[in-house]
């Protein structure tokens, strides 16, 4: 039986993020993710990356996609504000579809469209919170039409922004992938 994991905001190849996460170099930061992923994910497991694989530039994107191609599992991307896979980048979209099994702007997985009886939405952005003083990207923050919103983007150690929002940001999970069972336990605690 396959397992399901989630994470967001890996920011592979991102100098500032490597330093912010207390790594001595980009290489050490990226190697952490490579090692952790390979130690955690098996070939048939599914991993949802809820946005911001890299830092957005061409060099970072190519570097990040190369790393993703080397990692096990069936990878699904819900793209974020640092992922140039949006349809406006149509000339480069093939790079993403070669490395990820599926690419979405947002998604309600058929295999677990409900967790603890609550409808699920996987998306990069939380409803309003941000890691900056003023929340950005307002036009990409969908209204919460589901009962449970699993997201990234915040770069905060806060897991629960509200009783309907669960963050899979690395900072909230000690720089680890989040098993679906962790989210299921959280949802069950909310009744």
Residue pairs with C-beta under 8 A, 6 or more apart in sequence:
2 42
2 44
2 45
2 46
2 74
3 41
3 42
3 45
3 46
3 179
3 180
4 45
4 46
4 47
4 48
4 111
4 112
4 179
4 180
5 40
5 41
5 45
5 46
5 47
5 48
5 73
5 177
5 178
5 179
5 180
6 47
6 48
6 49
6 50
6 122
6 150
6 168
6 177
6 178
6 180
6 183
7 47
7 48
7 49
7 50
7 152
7 168
7 170
7 173
7 176
7 177
7 178
8 49
8 50
8 51
8 52
8 80
8 124
8 151
8 152
8 153
8 167
8 168
8 169
8 170
9 17
9 50
9 51
9 52
9 80
9 152
9 153
9 155
9 169
9 170
10 33
10 49
10 52
10 53
10 54
10 64
10 170
11 17
11 52
11 53
11 54
11 55
11 82
12 29
12 30
12 33
12 53
12 54
12 60
12 63
12 64
12 67
13 26
13 30
13 54
13 55
13 59
13 60
13 63
13 64
14 26
14 29
14 54
14 55
14 60
15 26
17 29
17 55
18 25
18 26
18 28
18 29
18 30
20 155
21 29
21 170
21 171
21 175
23 29
23 32
30 67
32 175
33 67
34 67
34 70
34 71
36 175
36 176
36 177
37 47
37 71
37 72
37 73
37 177
38 71
38 72
40 176
40 177
41 47
41 71
41 72
41 73
41 177
42 72
42 73
43 72
43 73
44 73
44 74
45 72
45 73
45 74
46 73
46 74
46 75
46 76
47 73
47 74
47 75
47 76
47 177
48 76
48 77
48 78
48 107
48 109
48 122
49 75
49 76
49 77
49 78
49 100
50 78
50 80
50 122
50 123
50 124
50 150
50 151
50 152
50 153
50 168
51 77
51 78
51 79
51 80
51 81
51 82
51 83
51 124
51 125
51 152
51 153
52 80
52 81
52 82
52 83
52 124
52 152
52 153
53 61
53 64
53 65
53 68
53 77
53 82
53 83
54 60
54 61
54 63
54 64
54 65
54 82
54 83
55 82
56 81
56 82
56 83
56 84
61 83
61 84
61 92
61 95
62 95
65 95
65 96
65 98
65 99
68 75
68 99
68 100
69 98
69 99
74 101
75 99
75 100
75 101
76 100
76 101
76 102
76 103
76 104
76 107
77 83
77 85
77 96
77 100
77 102
77 103
77 104
78 104
78 105
78 106
78 107
78 122
78 123
78 124
79 85
79 86
79 103
79 104
79 105
79 124
80 124
80 125
80 152
80 153
81 124
81 125
81 136
81 137
81 140
81 153
83 96
84 92
85 92
85 93
85 96
85 103
86 105
87 93
96 103
97 103
104 122
105 123
106 121
106 122
106 123
106 124
106 142
107 121
107 122
107 123
108 119
108 120
108 121
108 122
108 146
109 120
109 122
112 120
112 180
113 119
113 120
114 120
115 148
115 180
115 183
115 184
115 187
116 148
116 184
116 187
116 188
116 190
118 146
118 147
118 148
118 164
118 187
118 190
119 146
119 147
119 148
120 146
120 147
120 148
120 150
121 142
121 144
121 145
121 146
121 148
121 149
121 150
122 150
122 151
123 142
123 149
123 150
123 151
124 140
124 151
124 152
124 153
125 137
125 140
125 141
125 142
125 151
125 153
126 141
126 149
126 151
126 153
126 154
126 161
126 165
126 167
127 141
127 143
127 144
127 149
127 161
127 162
127 165
128 135
128 141
129 135
129 154
129 156
129 161
129 165
130 136
130 153
130 154
131 153
131 154
131 155
131 156
135 141
144 164
146 164
147 164
148 164
148 165
148 166
148 187
149 164
149 165
149 166
150 165
150 166
150 168
150 183
151 165
151 166
151 167
151 168
152 167
152 168
152 169
153 169
154 161
154 167
154 169
154 171
154 172
155 169
155 171
156 167
156 169
156 171
156 172
157 171
157 172
158 167
158 172
159 166
159 167
159 172
159 173
159 186
160 166
160 167
160 186
161 167
163 190
166 183
166 186
166 187
168 178
168 183
170 176
173 182
